[in-house]
Amino acid sequence: MMRSLSVVLPVSLLITTTPACGLVGPSCLARQHKGTVATLTGEVAAGAIAVHRVAYGTDGSQNDVDISWIGQSDANGPRIKLYATKVDCDRFAADTYTGPCAIIGSASGFTDPTTGRFVQSSLTLTHGRGNPEVLGSPPEYKLWVVGDSSKNASYRITITWFYGPDC
């Protein structure tokens, strides 16, 4: 009897303390929270750069920035890139890695199956509730939309804050 109790007790302790199971308490997805920060629209000319100054959504631990544009999924559509920097950046260059123009977000996207080229669809800024040492007080950042070399593009940017576990 004592042997079976010693096996059951550690297993039940593991089940009740394991995060994200949903067996005892909320599931991982139920503990995620998100809300809208801003929606931006614009057009970037071929070879040009558009810029937006954005307040960091401090309700979450990160800001998720989604971008879409006409022709984004077309093999021959325009290819634009989205970058984030500190607001002190006045002259952005995509190859800047230090100072106020250093890139502070990480890009995500997909590979176009026809061309094999990377197509950006989002950017994540993980500066935990604004991180005043990085983003200032009040926390804000600049989004730089870098146009395709030969085609104009109309775009839409949706920014949300996120807080919770990654499931």
OpenMM code with the backbone's topology and positions (N, CA, C; nanometers):
from openmm import Vec3, app, unit

residues = "MET MET ARG SER LEU SER VAL VAL LEU PRO VAL SER LEU LEU ILE THR THR THR PRO ALA CYS GLY LEU VAL GLY PRO SER CYS LEU ALA ARG GLN HIS LYS GLY THR VAL ALA THR LEU THR GLY GLU VAL ALA ALA GLY ALA ILE ALA VAL HIS ARG VAL ALA TYR GLY THR ASP GLY SER GLN ASN ASP VAL ASP ILE SER TRP ILE GLY GLN SER ASP ALA ASN GLY PRO ARG ILE LYS LEU TYR ALA THR LYS VAL ASP CYS ASP ARG PHE ALA ALA ASP THR TYR THR GLY PRO CYS ALA ILE ILE GLY SER ALA SER GLY PHE THR ASP PRO THR THR GLY ARG PHE VAL GLN SER SER LEU THR LEU THR HIS GLY ARG GLY ASN PRO GLU VAL LEU GLY SER PRO PRO GLU TYR LYS LEU TRP VAL VAL GLY ASP SER SER LYS ASN ALA SER TYR ARG ILE THR ILE THR TRP PHE TYR GLY PRO ASP CYS".split()
positions = [
    Vec3(0.0826, -0.1196, 0.0000),
    Vec3(0.0000, 0.0000, 0.0000),
    Vec3(0.0865, 0.1253, 0.0000),
    Vec3(0.1906, 0.1267, 0.0764),
    Vec3(0.2770, 0.2435, 0.0841),
    Vec3(0.3489, 0.2672, -0.0485),
    Vec3(0.3846, 0.1613, -0.1187),
    Vec3(0.4544, 0.1750, -0.2459),
    Vec3(0.3653, 0.2457, -0.3489),
    Vec3(0.2417, 0.2073, -0.3644),
    Vec3(0.1524, 0.2702, -0.4615),
    Vec3(0.1216, 0.4142, -0.4231),
    Vec3(0.1152, 0.4460, -0.2958),
    Vec3(0.0919, 0.5822, -0.2513),
    Vec3(0.2090, 0.6718, -0.2884),
    Vec3(0.3305, 0.6217, -0.2781),
    Vec3(0.4473, 0.7031, -0.3108),
    Vec3(0.4556, 0.7323, -0.4607),
    Vec3(0.3992, 0.6483, -0.5461),
    Vec3(0.3971, 0.6729, -0.6901),
    Vec3(0.2835, 0.7685, -0.7259),
    Vec3(0.1679, 0.7516, -0.6658),
    Vec3(0.0515, 0.8343, -0.6957),
    Vec3(0.0736, 0.9779, -0.6504),
    Vec3(0.1320, 0.9966, -0.5349),
    Vec3(0.1511, 1.1308, -0.4806),
    Vec3(0.2389, 1.2175, -0.5710),
    Vec3(0.3571, 1.1723, -0.6176),
    Vec3(0.4357, 1.2577, -0.7084),
    Vec3(0.3645, 1.2851, -0.8409),
    Vec3(0.2912, 1.1862, -0.8946),
    Vec3(0.2206, 1.2067, -1.0198),
    Vec3(0.1105, 1.3105, -1.0015),
    Vec3(0.0328, 1.3026, -0.8925),
    Vec3(-0.0729, 1.4011, -0.8715),
    Vec3(-0.0143, 1.5387, -0.8411),
    Vec3(0.1000, 1.5458, -0.7773),
    Vec3(0.1652, 1.6736, -0.7538),
    Vec3(0.2103, 1.7339, -0.8868),
    Vec3(0.2611, 1.6519, -0.9776),
    Vec3(0.3027, 1.6978, -1.1094),
    Vec3(0.1829, 1.7508, -1.1882),
    Vec3(0.0714, 1.6811, -1.1856),
    Vec3(-0.0477, 1.7236, -1.2596),
    Vec3(-0.1003, 1.8560, -1.2066),
    Vec3(-0.1035, 1.8747, -1.0765),
    Vec3(-0.1602, 1.9978, -1.0213),
    Vec3(-0.0674, 2.1168, -1.0331),
    Vec3(0.0614, 2.0952, -1.0554),
    Vec3(0.1547, 2.2078, -1.0652),
    Vec3(0.2037, 2.2345, -1.2069),
    Vec3(0.1662, 2.1509, -1.3031),
    Vec3(0.2107, 2.1707, -1.4408),
    Vec3(0.1352, 2.2869, -1.5044),
    Vec3(0.2073, 2.3888, -1.5542),
    Vec3(0.1395, 2.5018, -1.6174),
    Vec3(0.0824, 2.4627, -1.7532),
    Vec3(-0.0230, 2.5287, -1.7939),
    Vec3(-0.0812, 2.5184, -1.9265),
    Vec3(-0.1565, 2.3893, -1.9538),
    Vec3(-0.1781, 2.3057, -1.8541),
    Vec3(-0.2518, 2.1825, -1.8776),
    Vec3(-0.4009, 2.2063, -1.8885),
    Vec3(-0.4542, 2.2934, -1.8065),
    Vec3(-0.5966, 2.3141, -1.8051),
    Vec3(-0.6692, 2.2110, -1.7210),
    Vec3(-0.5963, 2.1163, -1.6630),
    Vec3(-0.6594, 2.0162, -1.5783),
    Vec3(-0.7073, 2.0779, -1.4479),
    Vec3(-0.6250, 2.1609, -1.3899),
    Vec3(-0.6606, 2.2312, -1.2674),
    Vec3(-0.6312, 2.3784, -1.2931),
    Vec3(-0.7322, 2.4568, -1.3197),
    Vec3(-0.7121, 2.5991, -1.3467),
    Vec3(-0.7250, 2.6299, -1.4941),
    Vec3(-0.7037, 2.7547, -1.5306),
    Vec3(-0.7240, 2.7963, -1.6699),
    Vec3(-0.6185, 2.7387, -1.7642),
    Vec3(-0.6591, 2.7183, -1.8893),
    Vec3(-0.5656, 2.6682, -1.9902),
    Vec3(-0.4663, 2.7774, -2.0274),
    Vec3(-0.3661, 2.7384, -2.1005),
    Vec3(-0.2650, 2.8335, -2.1459),
    Vec3(-0.3291, 2.9449, -2.2284),
    Vec3(-0.4125, 2.9092, -2.3241),
    Vec3(-0.4768, 3.0097, -2.4087),
    Vec3(-0.5683, 3.1021, -2.3292),
    Vec3(-0.6322, 3.0493, -2.2260),
    Vec3(-0.7221, 3.1317, -2.1449),
    Vec3(-0.6455, 3.2365, -2.0645),
    Vec3(-0.5163, 3.2147, -2.0441),
    Vec3(-0.4355, 3.3102, -1.9684),
    Vec3(-0.3714, 3.4165, -2.0573),
    Vec3(-0.3948, 3.4098, -2.1875),
    Vec3(-0.3426, 3.5111, -2.2790),
    Vec3(-0.4406, 3.6278, -2.2873),
    Vec3(-0.3861, 3.7487, -2.2952),
    Vec3(-0.4680, 3.8685, -2.3073),
    Vec3(-0.4085, 3.9562, -2.4166),
    Vec3(-0.4948, 4.0226, -2.4933),
    Vec3(-0.4474, 4.1154, -2.5959),
    Vec3(-0.5514, 4.2228, -2.6189),
    Vec3(-0.5054, 4.3344, -2.6713),
    Vec3(-0.5934, 4.4462, -2.7012),
    Vec3(-0.5325, 4.5333, -2.8088),
    Vec3(-0.6137, 4.6191, -2.8661),
    Vec3(-0.5695, 4.7050, -2.9762),
    Vec3(-0.4943, 4.8268, -2.9247),
    Vec3(-0.3831, 4.8571, -2.9882),
    Vec3(-0.3052, 4.9780, -2.9606),
    Vec3(-0.3380, 5.0836, -3.0659),
    Vec3(-0.3244, 5.0471, -3.1935),
    Vec3(-0.3494, 5.1426, -3.3022),
    Vec3(-0.3653, 5.0693, -3.4344),
    Vec3(-0.4307, 5.1361, -3.5276),
    Vec3(-0.4384, 5.0910, -3.6666),
    Vec3(-0.3913, 5.2069, -3.7526),
    Vec3(-0.2973, 5.1797, -3.8397),
    Vec3(-0.2382, 5.2832, -3.9255),
    Vec3(-0.2525, 5.2407, -4.0705),
    Vec3(-0.2758, 5.3356, -4.1587),
    Vec3(-0.2780, 5.3076, -4.3016),
    Vec3(-0.1932, 5.4119, -4.3722),
    Vec3(-0.1453, 5.3769, -4.4890),
    Vec3(-0.0655, 5.4716, -4.5642),
    Vec3(-0.0225, 5.4148, -4.6962),
    Vec3(0.0565, 5.4927, -4.7660),
    Vec3(0.1150, 5.4495, -4.8921),
    Vec3(0.2618, 5.4859, -4.8900),
    Vec3(0.3427, 5.3939, -4.9379),
    Vec3(0.4856, 5.4204, -4.9492),
    Vec3(0.5232, 5.4087, -5.0967),
    Vec3(0.5862, 5.5133, -5.1464),
    Vec3(0.6265, 5.5163, -5.2868),
    Vec3(0.7468, 5.4242, -5.3099),
    Vec3(0.7650, 5.3864, -5.4329),
    Vec3(0.8798, 5.3027, -5.4696),
    Vec3(1.0087, 5.3707, -5.4262),
    Vec3(1.0926, 5.2969, -5.3543),
    Vec3(1.2210, 5.3481, -5.3093),
    Vec3(1.2151, 5.4480, -5.1946),
    Vec3(1.0967, 5.4719, -5.1401),
    Vec3(1.0806, 5.5709, -5.0327),
    Vec3(1.0632, 5.5022, -4.8970),
    Vec3(1.0608, 5.5838, -4.7916),
    Vec3(1.0401, 5.5349, -4.6554),
    Vec3(0.9308, 5.6209, -4.5912),
    Vec3(0.8322, 5.5550, -4.5313),
    Vec3(0.7280, 5.6238, -4.4548),
    Vec3(0.7543, 5.5969, -4.3072),
    Vec3(0.7170, 5.6908, -4.2203),
    Vec3(0.7429, 5.6741, -4.0772),
    Vec3(0.6179, 5.7074, -3.9968),
    Vec3(0.5976, 5.6320, -3.8889),
    Vec3(0.4867, 5.6537, -3.7959),
    Vec3(0.5432, 5.6534, -3.6538),
    Vec3(0.5024, 5.7489, -3.5732),
    Vec3(0.5387, 5.7527, -3.4307),
    Vec3(0.4239, 5.6884, -3.3540),
    Vec3(0.4561, 5.5881, -3.2700),
    Vec3(0.3537, 5.5064, -3.2056),
    Vec3(0.3778, 5.4990, -3.0552),
    Vec3(0.2715, 5.5141, -2.9782),
    Vec3(0.2794, 5.4918, -2.8336),
    Vec3(0.2813, 5.3416, -2.8079),
    Vec3(0.3722, 5.2977, -2.7218),
    Vec3(0.3816, 5.1552, -2.6872),
    Vec3(0.2599, 5.1160, -2.6042),
    Vec3(0.1948, 5.0058, -2.6385),
    Vec3(0.0801, 4.9557, -2.5621),
    Vec3(0.1278, 4.8905, -2.4340),
    Vec3(0.1210, 4.9640, -2.3219),
    Vec3(0.1795, 4.9176, -2.1959),
    Vec3(0.0919, 4.8193, -2.1186),
    Vec3(-0.0254, 4.7850, -2.1700),
    Vec3(-0.1082, 4.6857, -2.1007),
    Vec3(-0.0503, 4.5459, -2.1124),
    Vec3(0.0416, 4.5267, -2.2047),
    Vec3(0.1003, 4.3955, -2.2251),
    Vec3(0.2509, 4.3975, -2.2123),
    Vec3(0.3095, 4.2796, -2.2250),
    Vec3(0.4543, 4.2676, -2.2158),
    Vec3(0.5210, 4.2813, -2.3518),
    Vec3(0.4404, 4.2853, -2.4587),
    Vec3(0.4958, 4.3057, -2.5920),
    Vec3(0.3911, 4.3704, -2.6807),
    Vec3(0.4375, 4.4328, -2.7891),
    Vec3(0.3494, 4.4860, -2.8932),
    Vec3(0.3707, 4.4017, -3.0178),
    Vec3(0.2605, 4.3531, -3.0743),
    Vec3(0.2641, 4.2770, -3.1992),
    Vec3(0.2161, 4.3685, -3.3105),
    Vec3(0.2977, 4.3845, -3.4126),
    Vec3(0.2691, 4.4761, -3.5224),
    Vec3(0.2489, 4.3924, -3.6487),
    Vec3(0.1268, 4.3899, -3.6991),
    Vec3(0.0965, 4.3155, -3.8214),
    Vec3(0.0857, 4.4133, -3.9373),
    Vec3(0.1430, 4.3773, -4.0501),
    Vec3(0.1374, 4.4621, -4.1687),
    Vec3(0.0850, 4.3816, -4.2872),
    Vec3(-0.0001, 4.4463, -4.3643),
    Vec3(-0.0493, 4.3847, -4.4877),
    Vec3(-0.0562, 4.4928, -4.5938),
    Vec3(-0.0471, 4.4519, -4.7185),
    Vec3(-0.0553, 4.5462, -4.8296),
    Vec3(-0.1074, 4.4741, -4.9529),
    Vec3(-0.1587, 4.5528, -5.0451),
    Vec3(-0.2111, 4.4988, -5.1696),
    Vec3(-0.0955, 4.4366, -5.2469),
    Vec3(-0.1119, 4.3104, -5.2840),
    Vec3(-0.0080, 4.2388, -5.3577),
    Vec3(0.0918, 4.1655, -5.2694),
    Vec3(0.0689, 4.1635, -5.1382),
    Vec3(0.1631, 4.0997, -5.0451),
    Vec3(0.1856, 3.9525, -5.0778),
    Vec3(0.0808, 3.8823, -5.1182),
    Vec3(0.0928, 3.7388, -5.1469),
    Vec3(0.1161, 3.7084, -5.2942),
    Vec3(0.1202, 3.8127, -5.3777),
    Vec3(0.1445, 3.7922, -5.5204),
    Vec3(0.2937, 3.7727, -5.5467),
    Vec3(0.3271, 3.6787, -5.6323),
    Vec3(0.4677, 3.6517, -5.6629),
    Vec3(0.5396, 3.7761, -5.7151),
    Vec3(0.4700, 3.8593, -5.7907),
    Vec3(0.5322, 3.9789, -5.8466),
    Vec3(0.4855, 4.1060, -5.7768),
    Vec3(0.4254, 4.0917, -5.6595),
    Vec3(0.3768, 4.2074, -5.5855),
    Vec3(0.4897, 4.2852, -5.5208),
    Vec3(0.4591, 4.4046, -5.4710),
    Vec3(0.5627, 4.4835, -5.4035),
    Vec3(0.6106, 4.4146, -5.2765),
    Vec3(0.7349, 4.4363, -5.2410),
    Vec3(0.7943, 4.3815, -5.1187),
    Vec3(0.8367, 4.4985, -5.0317),
    Vec3(0.7623, 4.5206, -4.9258),
    Vec3(0.7993, 4.6271, -4.8331),
    Vec3(0.8462, 4.5649, -4.7024),
    Vec3(0.9213, 4.6396, -4.6264),
    Vec3(0.9758, 4.5938, -4.4981),
    Vec3(0.9334, 4.6911, -4.3891),
    Vec3(0.9193, 4.6401, -4.2696),
    Vec3(0.8787, 4.7192, -4.1550),
    Vec3(0.9841, 4.7052, -4.0454),
    Vec3(1.0271, 4.8184, -3.9903),
    Vec3(1.1282, 4.8205, -3.8848),
    Vec3(1.0794, 4.9106, -3.7722),
    Vec3(1.1291, 4.8870, -3.6510),
    Vec3(1.0992, 4.9727, -3.5361),
    Vec3(1.2304, 5.0232, -3.4770),
    Vec3(1.2293, 5.1511, -3.4346),
    Vec3(1.3454, 5.2125, -3.3699),
    Vec3(1.2980, 5.2994, -3.2542),
    Vec3(1.3927, 5.3526, -3.1799),
    Vec3(1.3606, 5.4526, -3.0779),
    Vec3(1.3099, 5.5785, -3.1481),
    Vec3(1.2345, 5.6626, -3.0769),
    Vec3(1.1809, 5.7840, -3.1383),
    Vec3(1.2891, 5.8856, -3.1710),
    Vec3(1.4075, 5.8740, -3.1109),
    Vec3(1.5176, 5.9670, -3.1382),
    Vec3(1.5778, 5.9492, -3.2776),
    Vec3(1.5432, 5.8419, -3.3458),
    Vec3(1.5983, 5.8154, -3.4789),
    Vec3(1.5389, 5.9145, -3.5793),
    Vec3(1.6257, 5.9883, -3.6470),
    Vec3(1.5807, 6.0864, -3.7451),
    Vec3(1.6052, 6.0434, -3.8896),
    Vec3(1.7090, 5.9648, -3.9124),
    Vec3(1.7428, 5.9202, -4.0483),
    Vec3(1.7676, 5.7709, -4.0449),
    Vec3(1.6654, 5.6937, -4.0763),
    Vec3(1.6736, 5.5490, -4.0655),
    Vec3(1.7471, 5.4870, -4.1848),
    Vec3(1.8293, 5.3869, -4.1547),
    Vec3(1.8927, 5.3010, -4.2550),
    Vec3(1.8810, 5.1581, -4.2033),
    Vec3(1.8342, 5.0684, -4.2884),
    Vec3(1.8057, 4.9304, -4.2460),
    Vec3(1.9267, 4.8559, -4.1922),
    Vec3(2.0456, 4.9012, -4.2208),
    Vec3(2.1655, 4.8311, -4.1734),
    Vec3(2.2255, 4.8956, -4.0484),
    Vec3(2.1474, 4.9761, -3.9762),
    Vec3(2.1951, 5.0407, -3.8539),
    Vec3(2.1707, 4.9483, -3.7356),
    Vec3(2.2752, 4.9200, -3.6599),
    Vec3(2.2612, 4.8273, -3.5481),
    Vec3(2.2935, 4.8900, -3.4131),
    Vec3(2.3285, 5.0184, -3.4100),
    Vec3(2.3603, 5.0853, -3.2843),
    Vec3(2.2939, 5.2234, -3.2816),
    Vec3(2.2917, 5.2833, -3.1627),
    Vec3(2.2375, 5.4173, -3.1481),
    Vec3(2.0865, 5.4200, -3.1554),
    Vec3(2.0288, 5.5399, -3.1684),
    Vec3(1.8831, 5.5527, -3.1670),
    Vec3(1.8146, 5.4875, -3.2869),
    Vec3(1.8873, 5.4624, -3.3945),
    Vec3(1.8284, 5.3992, -3.5128),
    Vec3(1.8481, 5.2476, -3.5154),
    Vec3(1.8980, 5.1912, -3.4070),
    Vec3(1.9120, 5.0450, -3.3991),
    Vec3(1.7726, 4.9814, -3.4048),
    Vec3(1.7617, 4.8738, -3.4754),
    Vec3(1.6345, 4.8033, -3.4911),
    Vec3(1.5988, 4.7353, -3.3590),
    Vec3(1.4762, 4.7602, -3.3084),
    Vec3(1.4376, 4.7077, -3.1776),
    Vec3(1.3268, 4.6032, -3.1839),
    Vec3(1.2886, 4.5581, -3.3015),
    Vec3(1.1856, 4.4553, -3.3133),
    Vec3(1.2354, 4.3391, -3.3962),
    Vec3(1.1665, 4.2258, -3.3858),
    Vec3(1.2044, 4.1108, -3.4678),
    Vec3(1.0919, 4.0798, -3.5664),
    Vec3(1.1306, 4.0597, -3.6918),
    Vec3(1.0357, 4.0396, -3.8009),
    Vec3(0.9957, 3.8932, -3.8146),
    Vec3(0.8719, 3.8735, -3.8593),
    Vec3(0.8219, 3.7410, -3.8946),
    Vec3(0.7521, 3.7518, -4.0284),
    Vec3(0.7361, 3.6395, -4.0928),
    Vec3(0.6685, 3.6400, -4.2221),
    Vec3(0.6663, 3.5005, -4.2806),
    Vec3(0.6695, 3.4953, -4.4128),
    Vec3(0.6639, 3.3671, -4.4818),
    Vec3(0.7524, 3.3733, -4.6055),
    Vec3(0.7849, 3.2576, -4.6571),
    Vec3(0.8626, 3.2495, -4.7804),
    Vec3(0.7663, 3.2326, -4.8961),
    Vec3(0.7760, 3.3197, -4.9938),
    Vec3(0.6920, 3.3093, -5.1130),
    Vec3(0.7296, 3.1808, -5.1856),
    Vec3(0.6352, 3.0875, -5.2044),
    Vec3(0.6691, 2.9593, -5.2664),
    Vec3(0.7127, 2.9716, -5.4123),
    Vec3(0.6722, 3.0782, -5.4789),
    Vec3(0.7080, 3.0963, -5.6197),
    Vec3(0.8485, 3.1534, -5.6353),
    Vec3(0.8810, 3.2552, -5.5546),
    Vec3(1.0095, 3.3245, -5.5709),
    Vec3(1.1148, 3.2824, -5.4696),
    Vec3(1.0699, 3.2244, -5.3557),
    Vec3(1.1631, 3.1884, -5.2491),
    Vec3(1.2052, 3.3071, -5.1648),
    Vec3(1.1454, 3.4242, -5.1885),
    Vec3(1.1807, 3.5455, -5.1139),
    Vec3(1.0993, 3.5554, -4.9854),
    Vec3(1.1608, 3.6143, -4.8826),
    Vec3(1.0942, 3.6384, -4.7550),
    Vec3(0.9942, 3.7519, -4.7717),
    Vec3(0.8727, 3.7322, -4.7208),
    Vec3(0.7684, 3.8338, -4.7233),
    Vec3(0.7296, 3.8622, -4.5786),
    Vec3(0.7564, 3.9823, -4.5334),
    Vec3(0.7279, 4.0179, -4.3943),
    Vec3(0.5780, 4.0360, -4.3727),
    Vec3(0.5302, 3.9873, -4.2569),
    Vec3(0.3897, 4.0065, -4.2219),
    Vec3(0.3729, 4.0623, -4.0813),
    Vec3(0.4793, 4.0604, -4.0009),
    Vec3(0.4663, 4.1124, -3.8649),
    Vec3(0.6016, 4.1516, -3.8064),
    Vec3(0.5910, 4.2188, -3.6926),
    Vec3(0.7069, 4.2644, -3.6176),
    Vec3(0.6679, 4.2556, -3.4706),
    Vec3(0.7564, 4.2062, -3.3867),
    Vec3(0.7278, 4.1949, -3.2441),
    Vec3(0.8273, 4.2786, -3.1656),
    Vec3(0.7734, 4.3629, -3.0765),
    Vec3(0.8560, 4.4439, -2.9869),
    Vec3(0.8342, 4.3911, -2.8461),
    Vec3(0.9376, 4.3367, -2.7865),
    Vec3(0.9269, 4.2795, -2.6522),
    Vec3(1.0001, 4.3687, -2.5537),
    Vec3(0.9361, 4.4748, -2.5148),
    Vec3(0.9982, 4.5690, -2.4220),
    Vec3(0.9142, 4.5841, -2.2971),
    Vec3(0.8691, 4.4720, -2.2439),
    Vec3(0.7940, 4.4612, -2.1214),
    Vec3(0.7347, 4.5872, -2.0626),
    Vec3(0.6125, 4.6130, -2.0941),
    Vec3(0.5346, 4.7250, -2.0398),
    Vec3(0.5998, 4.8602, -2.0673),
    Vec3(0.6732, 4.8690, -2.1763),
    Vec3(0.7267, 4.9967, -2.2191),
    Vec3(0.8734, 5.0188, -2.1928),
    Vec3(0.9288, 4.9515, -2.0941),
    Vec3(1.0712, 4.9598, -2.0632),
    Vec3(1.1261, 5.1015, -2.0847),
    Vec3(1.1042, 5.1932, -1.9885),
    Vec3(1.1433, 5.3329, -2.0063),
    Vec3(1.2909, 5.3533, -2.0402),
    Vec3(1.3790, 5.2609, -2.0019),
    Vec3(1.5209, 5.2748, -2.0343),
    Vec3(1.5434, 5.2657, -2.1852),
    Vec3(1.4561, 5.1938, -2.2545),
    Vec3(1.4709, 5.1760, -2.3987),
    Vec3(1.3783, 5.2698, -2.4760),
    Vec3(1.2522, 5.2765, -2.4344),
    Vec3(1.1521, 5.3480, -2.5134),
    Vec3(1.1124, 5.4841, -2.4572),
    Vec3(1.1725, 5.5258, -2.3468),
    Vec3(1.1428, 5.6576, -2.2918),
    Vec3(1.0179, 5.6579, -2.2048),
    Vec3(0.9838, 5.7756, -2.1571),
    Vec3(0.8663, 5.7904, -2.0719),
    Vec3(0.7898, 5.9145, -2.1172),
    Vec3(0.6726, 5.9012, -2.1735),
    Vec3(0.5985, 5.7769, -2.1960),
    Vec3(0.6640, 5.6936, -2.3072),
    Vec3(0.6485, 5.5606, -2.2994),
    Vec3(0.7140, 5.4746, -2.3978),
    Vec3(0.6506, 5.4879, -2.5366),
    Vec3(0.7365, 5.5067, -2.6351),
    Vec3(0.6917, 5.5138, -2.7733),
    Vec3(0.8069, 5.4743, -2.8649),
    Vec3(0.7738, 5.4482, -2.9893),
    Vec3(0.8738, 5.4066, -3.0867),
    Vec3(0.8312, 5.4554, -3.2244),
    Vec3(0.9215, 5.4441, -3.3207),
    Vec3(0.8906, 5.4771, -3.4586),
    Vec3(0.8857, 5.3499, -3.5416),
    Vec3(0.7874, 5.3444, -3.6300),
    Vec3(0.7781, 5.2378, -3.7288),
    Vec3(0.8192, 5.2960, -3.8639),
    Vec3(0.9108, 5.2278, -3.9292),
    Vec3(0.9616, 5.2709, -4.0593),
    Vec3(0.9149, 5.1700, -4.1639),
    Vec3(0.8404, 5.2173, -4.2619),
    Vec3(0.7916, 5.1328, -4.3707),
    Vec3(0.8800, 5.1621, -4.4920),
    Vec3(0.9609, 5.0641, -4.5295),
    Vec3(1.0563, 5.0809, -4.6393),
    Vec3(0.9932, 5.0231, -4.7660),
    Vec3(0.9776, 5.1088, -4.8664),
    Vec3(0.9094, 5.0710, -4.9894),
    Vec3(0.9890, 4.9777, -5.0785),
    Vec3(0.9161, 4.9121, -5.1652),
    Vec3(0.9742, 4.8279, -5.2692),
    Vec3(1.0615, 4.9156, -5.3598),
    Vec3(1.1611, 4.8574, -5.4219),
    Vec3(1.2514, 4.9369, -5.5063),
    Vec3(1.1838, 4.9918, -5.6320),
    Vec3(1.0769, 4.9270, -5.6796),
    Vec3(1.0176, 4.9733, -5.8053),
    Vec3(0.8652, 4.9891, -5.8041),
    Vec3(0.7976, 4.9520, -5.6947),
    Vec3(0.6508, 4.9574, -5.6934),
    Vec3(0.5991, 5.0302, -5.5692),
    Vec3(0.4997, 5.1147, -5.5886),
    Vec3(0.4304, 5.1776, -5.4767),
    Vec3(0.3483, 5.0718, -5.4037),
    Vec3(0.3174, 5.0969, -5.2761),
    Vec3(0.2356, 5.0026, -5.2001),
    Vec3(0.1490, 5.0772, -5.0990),
    Vec3(0.0211, 5.0417, -5.0956),
    Vec3(-0.0701, 5.0887, -4.9908),
    Vec3(-0.0716, 4.9824, -4.8826),
    Vec3(-0.0566, 5.0222, -4.7569),
    Vec3(-0.0437, 4.9259, -4.6484),
    Vec3(-0.1393, 4.9562, -4.5334),
    Vec3(-0.1551, 4.8542, -4.4496),
    Vec3(-0.2339, 4.8655, -4.3269),
    Vec3(-0.1533, 4.8001, -4.2156),
    Vec3(-0.1385, 4.8714, -4.1044),
    Vec3(-0.0649, 4.8209, -3.9882),
    Vec3(-0.1620, 4.8134, -3.8709),
    Vec3(-0.1666, 4.6977, -3.8070),
    Vec3(-0.2483, 4.6795, -3.6879),
    Vec3(-0.1558, 4.6439, -3.5729),
    Vec3(-0.1634, 4.7220, -3.4645),
    Vec3(-0.0757, 4.7014, -3.3493),
    Vec3(-0.1608, 4.6580, -3.2310),
    Vec3(-0.1197, 4.5487, -3.1670),
    Vec3(-0.1887, 4.4999, -3.0473),
    Vec3(-0.0864, 4.4772, -2.9365),
    Vec3(-0.1324, 4.4887, -2.8123),
    Vec3(-0.0478, 4.4502, -2.6993),
    Vec3(-0.0820, 4.3066, -2.6646),
    Vec3(0.0135, 4.2374, -2.6047),
    Vec3(-0.0057, 4.0967, -2.5672),
    Vec3(0.0551, 4.0742, -2.4300),
    Vec3(-0.0154, 3.9961, -2.3496),
    Vec3(0.0344, 3.9567, -2.2198),
    Vec3(-0.0103, 3.8144, -2.1920),
    Vec3(0.0807, 3.7313, -2.1442),
    Vec3(0.0455, 3.5942, -2.1095),
    Vec3(0.1501, 3.4973, -2.1573),
    Vec3(0.1260, 3.3700, -2.1339),
    Vec3(0.2231, 3.2673, -2.1750),
    Vec3(0.2200, 3.2450, -2.3251),
    Vec3(0.3347, 3.2035, -2.3793),
    Vec3(0.3403, 3.1609, -2.5195),
    Vec3(0.2988, 3.0155, -2.5228),
    Vec3(0.1914, 2.9867, -2.5915),
    Vec3(0.1391, 2.8486, -2.5939),
    Vec3(0.1775, 2.7784, -2.7219),
] * unit.nanometer
topology = app.Topology()
chain = topology.addChain("A")
for resn in residues:
    res = topology.addResidue(resn, chain)
    for name in ("N", "CA", "C"):
        topology.addAtom(name, app.Element.getBySymbol(name[0]), res)
